[in-house]
Amino acid sequence: MSKTPYYDIIIIGSGIQGAGVAQAAAAYGYKTLVLEKYPEAGLGTSSRSSKLIHGGLRYLESGQFKLVQECLQERKHLLKNAPQLVKLIPFYIPVYSHSIRPAWLIWIGLLIYSLFSLKSFSIVNKKKWASLDGLNLKNIKTIFKYYDAQTDDKKLTQAVVGSAKKLGAKIHYNANFIKSHAQEHTHLVTYEKNETLHVLECKCLINCTGPWVIPTQEKISPTLRMPEIELVAGTHIIINKKIKQGIYYIEAKDKRAVFVMPWKSEGTLIGTTERITTEGADDISPTEAEISYLLETYNCYFKTQLTHENIIKSFSGLRVLPVNNQLAFNKSRESLIIHNSTTPALITLIGGKLTAYRASSEDVLLKINSILGALNKTKHCSTKNISL
Ligand SMILES: Cc1cc2nc3c(=O)[nH]c(=O)nc-3n(C[C@H](O)[C@H](O)[C@H](O)COP(=O)(O)OP(=O)(O)OC[C@H]3O[C@@H](n4cnc5c(N)ncnc54)[C@H](O)[C@@H]3O)c2cc1C
């Protein structure tokens, strides 16, 4: 018998997607291992998001009803399973006489959103407008209020990894995936740790490397045919002014939605942008144009006028989106699962929302079961009710 350590499933990457698949696979009883090149989980895109656990009101505009419904369902599970990490927070949408989206359109969007989420929305009483964190009230017509949720994306990812470990999954940090090749019904997987190469064997290899997906895919043999994808950078800034009442959902000049969010004791988080890029995931950083765009958008809506001096931190993350002729803002945010149908199983999970990681992971598990033939495990359980 081979002395190579054996796993049913090896997952490359411990962002939210890798963490979610590890949790689902371990809950099902598969012998599962995660390889992560960084010393901690969630240091890639999953700590550079807008940190919202939301259905995404704006996705209704591009007709992504299924995504919104699924994300709102997942928000409900997360509010129950991770109450210390995921919290409901009021969102305010100010509408001005010059706003591109009229009040009636936002009202219809909020009505659909409230039917999906079973949480109502309201119009803020004029008497309360002055208490809204110095919001610019000139030419304002109305202000809507509804609820969505905020999290700490890195902590959430690490909590999911913690849950996967409790369920029996293993994780190797500082473990850089180098290559793999198929040998009969298993993959031989090589990773590097502490300048030493290690080889493992598994029946199913899952690529959850987010914006590193293509360079990772190129190291896997046999190849998996990938749809055309592009990387879209999104930048946030944290400023040294605090807001108290909730999150402001404002409209930039180019019609994009920008969020102004209270962020811990640090200040206020503002984002995001969208910029198609060919920069790799290791090199991405905010550009001057993105930072100016965020400052200008904020300054159009608040009495306090920000300058570069107010910025205490800025960071960028990369979305993995399908190539088509839509603007990045309107492209589908659904996760993409690409897989073969023979053993050894090869699956790639990319894109998607932080919010919907659990639903995406369960979809991946269905694919694993259909390729490997569901193991007759007694431990089989869904992750729907597992507390984080
Ligand atoms: C700007 C921005 C804002 C967003 N805002 C939101 C939001 O508010 N709400 C929401 O629901 N979603 C949001 N998203 C989407 C969400 O953040 C991402 O879809 C999600 O974080 C992607 O997770 P991932 O696990 O696929 O990738 P990542 O988090 O990038 O994880 C990939 C992992 O693979 C590891 N890896 C790479 N190569 C190797 C290798 N060779 N060996 C070992 N490990 C490797 C990396 O180190 C990394 O840890 C946003 C995305 C962006 C870019």
The ligand as a Tripos MOL2 file, in Angstrom:
@<TRIPOS>MOLECULE
LIG
   53    58     1     0     0
SMALL
NO_CHARGES

@<TRIPOS>ATOM
      1 C1        -14.0570   44.7200   -3.5140 C.3       1 LIG1
      2 C2        -14.9350   43.5660   -3.1720 C.ar      1 LIG1
      3 C3        -16.0380   43.7680   -2.3450 C.ar      1 LIG1
      4 C4        -16.8490   42.6910   -2.0130 C.ar      1 LIG1
      5 N1        -17.8690   42.8900   -1.1500 N.ar      1 LIG1
      6 C5        -18.6570   41.8560   -0.7790 C.ar      1 LIG1
      7 C6        -19.6640   42.0360    0.2030 C.ar      1 LIG1
      8 O1        -19.8050   43.0970    0.7980 O.2       1 LIG1
      9 N2        -20.4520   40.9800    0.5020 N.ar      1 LIG1
     10 C7        -20.3080   39.7660   -0.1140 C.ar      1 LIG1
     11 O2        -21.1010   38.8750    0.1880 O.2       1 LIG1
     12 N3        -19.3180   39.5440   -1.0200 N.ar      1 LIG1
     13 C8        -18.4840   40.5600   -1.3430 C.ar      1 LIG1
     14 N4        -17.4600   40.3670   -2.2390 N.ar      1 LIG1
     15 C9        -17.2420   39.0130   -2.7780 C.3       1 LIG1
     16 C10       -16.4140   38.1440   -1.8240 C.3       1 LIG1
     17 O3        -15.5830   38.9170   -1.0140 O.3       1 LIG1
     18 C11       -15.5620   37.1610   -2.6140 C.3       1 LIG1
     19 O4        -16.3490   36.5130   -3.5660 O.3       1 LIG1
     20 C12       -14.9370   36.1030   -1.7140 C.3       1 LIG1
     21 O5        -14.2330   36.6940   -0.6500 O.3       1 LIG1
     22 C13       -13.9940   35.2340   -2.5370 C.3       1 LIG1
     23 O6        -13.4770   34.2460   -1.6960 O.3       1 LIG1
     24 P1        -12.5200   33.1220   -2.2550 P.3       1 LIG1
     25 O7        -12.3530   32.1150   -1.1750 O.co2     1 LIG1
     26 O8        -12.9880   32.6410   -3.5860 O.co2     1 LIG1
     27 O9        -11.1260   33.8650   -2.5740 O.3       1 LIG1
     28 P2         -9.9830   34.3870   -1.5810 P.3       1 LIG1
     29 O10       -10.5550   34.9380   -0.3510 O.co2     1 LIG1
     30 O11        -9.1040   35.2680   -2.3810 O.co2     1 LIG1
     31 O12        -9.1950   33.0790   -1.1760 O.3       1 LIG1
     32 C14        -8.2790   32.4230   -2.0180 C.3       1 LIG1
     33 C15        -7.2230   31.7720   -1.1280 C.3       1 LIG1
     34 O13        -6.3950   30.9270   -1.9230 O.3       1 LIG1
     35 C16        -5.0890   30.9930   -1.3840 C.3       1 LIG1
     36 N5         -4.1250   30.5290   -2.3900 N.ar      1 LIG1
     37 C17        -3.8790   31.0950   -3.6040 C.ar      1 LIG1
     38 N6         -2.9070   30.3960   -4.2620 N.ar      1 LIG1
     39 C18        -2.5310   29.3850   -3.4260 C.ar      1 LIG1
     40 C19        -1.5660   28.3320   -3.5180 C.ar      1 LIG1
     41 N7         -0.7670   28.1870   -4.5990 N.pl3     1 LIG1
     42 N8         -1.4280   27.4640   -2.4730 N.ar      1 LIG1
     43 C20        -2.2050   27.5920   -1.3550 C.ar      1 LIG1
     44 N9         -3.1370   28.5760   -1.2250 N.ar      1 LIG1
     45 C21        -3.3090   29.4580   -2.2370 C.ar      1 LIG1
     46 C22        -4.9310   32.4770   -1.0510 C.3       1 LIG1
     47 O14        -3.8690   32.7010   -0.1640 O.3       1 LIG1
     48 C23        -6.3070   32.7930   -0.4590 C.3       1 LIG1
     49 O15        -6.3220   32.6150    0.9550 O.3       1 LIG1
     50 C24       -16.6000   41.4050   -2.5700 C.ar      1 LIG1
     51 C25       -15.4900   41.2130   -3.3890 C.ar      1 LIG1
     52 C26       -14.6620   42.2720   -3.6750 C.ar      1 LIG1
     53 C27       -13.4530   42.0460   -4.5290 C.3       1 LIG1
@<TRIPOS>BOND
     1     1     2 1
     2     2     3 ar
     3     2    52 ar
     4     3     4 ar
     5     4     5 ar
     6     4    50 ar
     7     5     6 ar
     8     6     7 ar
     9     6    13 1
    10     7     8 2
    11     7     9 ar
    12     9    10 ar
    13    10    11 2
    14    10    12 ar
    15    12    13 ar
    16    13    14 ar
    17    14    15 1
    18    14    50 ar
    19    15    16 1
    20    16    17 1
    21    16    18 1
    22    18    19 1
    23    18    20 1
    24    20    21 1
    25    20    22 1
    26    22    23 1
    27    23    24 1
    28    24    25 2
    29    24    26 1
    30    24    27 1
    31    27    28 1
    32    28    29 2
    33    28    30 1
    34    28    31 1
    35    31    32 1
    36    32    33 1
    37    33    34 1
    38    33    48 1
    39    34    35 1
    40    35    36 1
    41    35    46 1
    42    36    37 ar
    43    36    45 ar
    44    37    38 ar
    45    38    39 ar
    46    39    40 ar
    47    39    45 ar
    48    40    41 1
    49    40    42 ar
    50    42    43 ar
    51    43    44 ar
    52    44    45 ar
    53    46    47 1
    54    46    48 1
    55    48    49 1
    56    50    51 ar
    57    51    52 ar
    58    52    53 1
@<TRIPOS>SUBSTRUCTURE
     1 LIG1         1 GROUP 0 **** ****
